[in-house]
Amino acid sequence: AASGMSIQSHTVTHRPLAHLGGERVLFELSESKRVLEERLGQEVRHLSLPHGSKNGKTWPIAKEIGYKSICTSDVGFQTPEDNGPWLKRINMGDGISEKRFHLIIQGKNRAIWGMTVTKNLKKTLRRVVGENTYRRLYRLVYNIR
């Protein structure tokens, strides 16, 4: 923060919000915002969803607390026509070639097609095996304890 980086919220425990009750979501969002603002001495206005997990109660709670936008894991480009708080994004991992990077920054949808397919496959797998099994598989695959 002292170097000019914008530090925003990602919740307290990184649990998927869609599977939590309203009071727990309220705690996750408000406590994260409070702690960051207290420690950094600057306003926290934006939230990035853990695991991209959201439902209909996420935005009303976030808005009430004072968030202005929510970064999702929905793959895509933001356009001037996009309204509302939900922000799409593009994951820029180590495996992005220079050629693909240039296509992405030029706004070429074909450059993010594979990301969209992967996101939809994960979403389907979550529905089929259930959230708890999906999280166990995720931790196993990525060697997270």
N, C-alpha and C positions, 0 to 999 in steps of 0.2 A: 504494500500500500504506500509506503514511504517513497517508493520509486515510481509511483504514478499508475500502478496496476489497479484495475477495478476488481475488488473482491466482493462477491455476492454470495447468496445462500444456496446451500445444497442439503439442507435439513440437519438434524442433530445426529440421528443414528443411521441414516442412509437406507432406511427400510422403504419398500414400495408403498407409496401413499394410498393407492387404490384399495389396498387390503386392510387399511386401518380405519378405525372409527373416527368420527368427527372430532372428538375431544383430543385424540392422539394426533391427528393431523394438525389441529390448532397448536398443540404443544410443539410439534416438530418444526412448524413454520415460524411461530412467534419466538420460540427460544433461540433458534438459530439466528434469526434477525437481531434479536436483543443482544446476544453475546457478541456477534460481529460488530454491531454498532458501538457497543461499549468499549470493545478492545481497539477498534480502528479509529473511533472518533469521527466516523462518516456514515452517511445514510446508506442503508442496504435497500435497494429497490427491486432487485431482480432475483428470481429463483430458478435453479436448474433442478429438474425432477430426478430423483434417484431411480435408476432403471427405466426411466421414461414412463413411470407408472402414474396414471391420472384417472380421475373420474369426475363426475358432475359436481362434487363438493369441493374439489381442490381450488378452483378459481375463486368462488365466493369467499372462502376462508382467507385465501391469500390477499385478495383485494381489500377485505376488511382490515387486515393487519397493516396494509400499506404497500404491498408489492405492486409494481407497475407492469411486469411481464413475467412469463414463465417460459423457460427454454425447455423444449421437449426433446425426445430422441426421434421425432418424426423427421424423416429425411426429405430435404427439399430446399428450395430457395424462397426467401421472403420477397414479396413483391409489394409495390405501393398499394395494390388492391387488397392485400391481406389486412384484415382488421382484427382487433381483439388482442388479447394478451399472449396467445400461444405462438411461440417462435419455433420455426423449423431450424434444423441445422445439418451440417455435413461434417462427418467425422473425418478429420485429417490425420490419419495414422501414419506410421513409418512406411507402410507398404504403398503409399501413393507415389506413382512415378511422376517425373517432371511433366511429361506429356499430359497425363491425366489431370494433374494439378492445373495446368493451363486451360484445359477444357472446362474444369469446374469453375475457375474464376471468370471464364467467358460465359458462364450460365448455361452450358450445354447439358440438357437433361440426360443424355446418353451416358455422361460421365458418372452419374450417380445411380444408374439403373441397378447395378449389382448391390449397392447399399440398400436400396428399396426392397429388393428381393430378399436379402438377408434379414432385414427388419421384419418383413411379413412372415418369413419362415419361423423366426423366433416367437413372434406373436401367436402363431398357430400352435407351435410346440407348447407354449405356456398354457394355452386353452386345453390341449389334449391331455397333458400329463399333470396339470395343476401347478399352481404357483410354488408350493413347497417342494415338490419334486424337481421343478425347473431350477429353483435356487440351489438345491443340493447338487444337481448336475453341473450347474454353472461353477460352483465352488470346486467341484471335482476337476472339471476340465481346466480351469485356470489356477488350480492348486492354491486355493484360498482356504485358510483354516477358520 
